[in-house]
């Protein structure tokens, strides 16, 4: 038997459930949408490859739609995690875009890493349609998406963020509004800039250990407990030592992100010499056939050099 307090808790939980749409079911979007469905939300998904949407429904339940517009109809929140600026425009705008199906007062939450320019463009288009747009790029990789441990950095109106926060919290380790529209994307650029230098430094350290005849695992066990320690070291050193790079965030996507960073730096006057250099190192990895290897594959370039 459930007492009054228990009934109140159940009713409170029911009120938190929402009708959602999720656009894009890649290695990040698929698990994120799955967490929302498991949490009790009513989720309709869209993916450019319909078979992937059908497979998602078979695994998680919910429903799929043939277009972003159909997926967004009646949804209180529409989440997206697609590829690049053009992909995002494609799912938002036009006759079959999500904006055309969203009701006034609904909120679009974009988890894609894109330029701040397209974010502000779509924020304005959403505002004209009486809907809200929150830029909310994510960090944490495939494992973070699967384990609901993502870092989410947001830009947009405070009221829209506050309403969307309980939904994003389902797959977030931390979720914070940084500022107005575009601030989330600018923060994600900071994230990628920091990662680029860290991964190159870690690659050089492990390569140096190998060349010196040291036990790489023993080296990391010691240095990871001091000032050299980082998430990249803790989570990637073993696979780097084992020459295993078929997980995590792909080099092709990292180059896309670093290109956004470098173009934005040209606009705002920031100096990014290490980022520019590491971007070229990733270009070398692509030439080695590693476009789909994860970003820790920078060490492959060093090994190829001898």
C-alpha positions in Angstrom: 0.0 0.0 0.0 1.3 3.4 -0.9 0.8 6.3 1.5 0.1 9.9 0.7 3.7 10.8 0.6 4.4 8.0 -1.8 1.5 9.0 -4.1 2.8 12.6 -4.1 6.2 11.3 -5.2 4.7 9.2 -7.9 2.6 12.2 -9.2 5.7 14.4 -9.1 7.6 11.9 -11.2 4.7 11.7 -13.7 4.7 15.4 -14.1 8.4 15.4 -15.0 7.8 13.0 -17.9 7.6 14.7 -21.3 6.9 14.0 -24.9 10.3 14.3 -26.7 11.9 14.0 -30.1 15.5 13.0 -30.6 17.1 13.6 -34.0 20.3 11.7 -34.8 21.1 8.2 -33.5 24.9 7.9 -33.9 27.3 6.6 -31.2 26.3 9.5 -29.0 22.7 10.2 -29.9 21.5 6.6 -29.8 22.4 6.0 -26.2 21.3 9.4 -25.1 17.9 8.9 -26.6 17.8 5.5 -25.0 18.4 7.0 -21.5 15.4 9.3 -22.1 13.1 6.5 -23.0 14.3 4.4 -20.1 13.7 7.3 -17.8 10.0 7.2 -18.7 9.8 10.0 -21.3 7.8 9.4 -24.5 10.5 9.5 -27.2 10.1 9.7 -31.0 13.3 9.4 -32.9 14.5 10.4 -36.4 17.6 9.3 -38.2 18.7 9.9 -41.7 19.2 6.2 -42.1 15.7 4.9 -41.3 17.0 1.4 -40.5 18.9 2.8 -37.5 15.8 4.4 -36.1 13.9 1.2 -36.5 16.6 -0.7 -34.7 16.6 1.8 -31.9 12.8 1.4 -31.4 13.2 -2.4 -31.3 15.8 -2.0 -28.6 14.3 0.8 -26.5 10.6 1.2 -27.4 9.2 4.6 -28.3 8.5 5.4 -31.9 10.2 6.6 -35.0 9.3 9.2 -37.6 10.1 9.6 -41.3 11.1 13.3 -41.0 12.3 15.7 -38.3 9.0 17.6 -38.7 7.0 14.5 -37.9 9.2 13.5 -35.0 8.9 17.0 -33.5 5.1 17.3 -33.8 3.6 17.7 -30.3 7.0 17.4 -28.6 7.8 19.7 -25.6 11.5 19.2 -26.3 13.4 18.3 -29.4 16.9 17.1 -28.9 19.5 16.8 -31.8 22.9 15.2 -32.1 23.9 15.2 -35.8 27.1 15.8 -37.7 27.9 19.4 -38.7 26.5 22.8 -39.5 24.8 21.7 -42.7 23.3 18.6 -41.0 21.9 20.7 -38.2 20.4 23.2 -40.6 18.9 20.2 -42.5 17.1 18.8 -39.5 15.9 22.2 -38.3 14.8 24.2 -41.3 12.7 23.7 -44.4 9.3 22.1 -45.0 10.4 18.8 -43.3 12.5 20.4 -40.6 11.8 20.2 -36.9 11.0 23.9 -36.6 8.1 23.4 -39.0 6.6 20.8 -36.7 7.2 22.3 -33.3 4.5 24.1 -31.3 4.9 27.6 -29.9 6.7 27.4 -26.5 8.6 24.2 -27.3 12.4 24.0 -26.8 15.0 22.7 -29.3 18.2 21.5 -27.6 21.2 21.0 -29.9 23.9 18.6 -28.7 25.8 18.8 -31.9 29.3 20.4 -32.0 28.8 23.2 -34.6 29.9 26.8 -35.2 28.6 29.5 -32.9 27.5 31.3 -36.1 25.0 28.6 -37.1 23.9 28.4 -33.5 23.0 32.1 -33.5 21.4 31.8 -36.9 19.1 29.0 -35.7 18.4 30.7 -32.4 17.0 33.6 -34.4 15.0 31.4 -36.7 13.6 29.5 -33.7 12.7 32.8 -31.9 10.8 34.0 -35.0 8.8 30.7 -34.8 8.1 31.3 -31.1 10.2 28.4 -30.0 13.4 28.4 -27.9 16.8 27.2 -28.9 19.5 26.0 -26.5 23.0 25.1 -27.7 24.2 22.3 -25.6 27.3 20.5 -27.0 28.6 17.5 -25.1 31.9 16.0 -24.0 32.6 12.6 -22.6 32.8 10.5 -25.7 30.9 7.3 -26.5 31.4 5.9 -23.0 30.0 9.1 -21.5 26.9 8.8 -23.6 26.4 5.1 -22.8 27.0 5.6 -19.1 25.0 8.9 -18.8 28.1 10.7 -17.7 28.3 13.6 -20.2 29.5 17.1 -19.6 27.0 19.5 -21.2 27.9 23.1 -21.8 25.0 25.4 -22.7 24.1 28.7 -24.2 20.7 30.3 -24.7 17.9 32.0 -22.7 18.0 31.2 -18.9 14.3 30.3 -18.8 14.6 27.7 -21.7 17.7 26.2 -20.1 16.0 25.9 -16.7 13.1 24.0 -18.3 15.4 21.7 -20.4 17.8 21.0 -17.5 15.7 18.1 -15.9 15.6 16.4 -19.3 19.4 16.8 -20.0 20.2 15.6 -16.4 19.1 12.1 -17.5 22.4 11.6 -19.3 24.6 14.3 -17.7 27.4 14.2 -15.2 27.4 18.0 -15.2 25.1 20.4 -17.1 25.7 24.2 -16.9 24.5 27.3 -18.7 27.6 29.4 -19.6 25.8 32.4 -21.2 23.7 33.6 -24.1 23.2 31.8 -27.4 26.5 30.5 -28.8 28.2 30.3 -25.4 27.8 26.6 -25.2 29.5 26.1 -28.6 32.4 28.5 -27.6 32.9 26.5 -24.4 33.1 23.3 -26.4 35.8 24.9 -28.5 37.8 25.5 -25.3 37.2 21.8 -24.5 38.6 20.6 -27.9 41.5 23.0 -27.8 42.5 21.6 -24.3 42.1 18.0 -25.5 44.2 18.4 -28.6 47.3 19.5 -26.6 46.7 16.9 -23.9 46.5 14.0 -26.3 49.6 15.1 -28.2 51.5 15.4 -24.9 50.4 12.0 -23.7 51.3 10.5 -27.1 54.8 11.9 -26.9 55.3 10.8 -23.3 54.3 7.2 -24.1 56.3 7.1 -27.3 59.3 8.4 -25.4 58.8 5.7 -22.8 58.7 3.0 -25.6 61.9 4.4 -27.2 63.6 4.3 -23.9 62.8 0.7 -23.2 60.5 1.5 -20.2 57.4 -0.3 -19.1 54.7 2.1 -20.3 52.2 0.9 -17.7 54.6 1.3 -14.9 55.4 4.8 -16.1 51.8 5.8 -16.2 51.1 4.2 -12.8 53.6 6.6 -11.3 53.2 9.8 -13.3 49.3 9.7 -13.3 49.4 10.3 -9.6 51.2 13.6 -10.0 50.8 16.8 -12.0 50.8 14.9 -15.3 47.6 13.1 -14.5 44.5 13.7 -16.7 41.3 12.0 -17.9 43.0 11.2 -21.2 45.9 9.5 -19.4 43.6 7.5 -17.1 41.2 6.4 -19.9 43.4 6.0 -23.0 46.9 5.0 -22.0 46.3 1.3 -22.1 44.7 1.2 -25.5 47.4 3.6 -26.8 50.1 1.2 -25.6 48.2 -1.7 -27.1 47.8 0.1 -30.5 44.0 -0.1 -30.2 42.0 2.8 -31.6 38.6 1.6 -32.7 36.6 3.3 -29.9 35.9 6.9 -28.8 35.7 10.1 -30.8 37.0 9.8 -34.4 39.8 11.8 -35.9 37.6 13.0 -38.8 35.2 14.6 -36.3 38.1 16.1 -34.3 39.4 17.8 -37.4 36.0 19.2 -38.0 35.9 20.6 -34.5 39.4 21.9 -34.6 38.6 23.6 -37.9 35.7 25.4 -36.1 38.1 26.4 -33.4 40.8 27.8 -35.7 38.2 29.7 -37.9 36.7 31.3 -34.7 40.2 32.2 -33.5 40.8 34.0 -36.7 37.6 36.0 -36.0 38.2 36.8 -32.4 42.0 37.2 -32.5 42.9 34.3 -30.2 46.3 32.7 -30.7 46.2 28.9 -31.0 49.6 27.7 -32.2 49.5 24.3 -30.6 45.9 23.6 -31.8 46.9 24.5 -35.3 49.9 22.2 -35.1 48.0 19.3 -33.7 45.3 19.7 -36.3 48.0 19.1 -38.9 49.2 16.0 -37.0 45.6 14.7 -37.2 45.8 15.3 -40.9 48.8 13.1 -41.0 46.8 10.4 -39.1 44.1 10.7 -41.8 46.8 10.1 -44.5 47.7 6.9 -42.6 44.1 5.7 -43.1 43.1 6.7 -39.6 40.1 9.0 -40.2 37.9 6.7 -38.2 40.5 5.9 -35.5 39.8 7.6 -32.1 41.7 10.8 -31.2 44.3 9.0 -29.1 45.8 7.6 -32.4 48.2 10.6 -32.5 50.7 8.1 -31.1 50.4 6.1 -34.4 51.8 9.1 -36.2 54.9 9.1 -33.9 55.4 5.4 -34.3 55.2 5.7 -38.1 57.9 8.3 -38.0 60.2 5.8 -36.4 
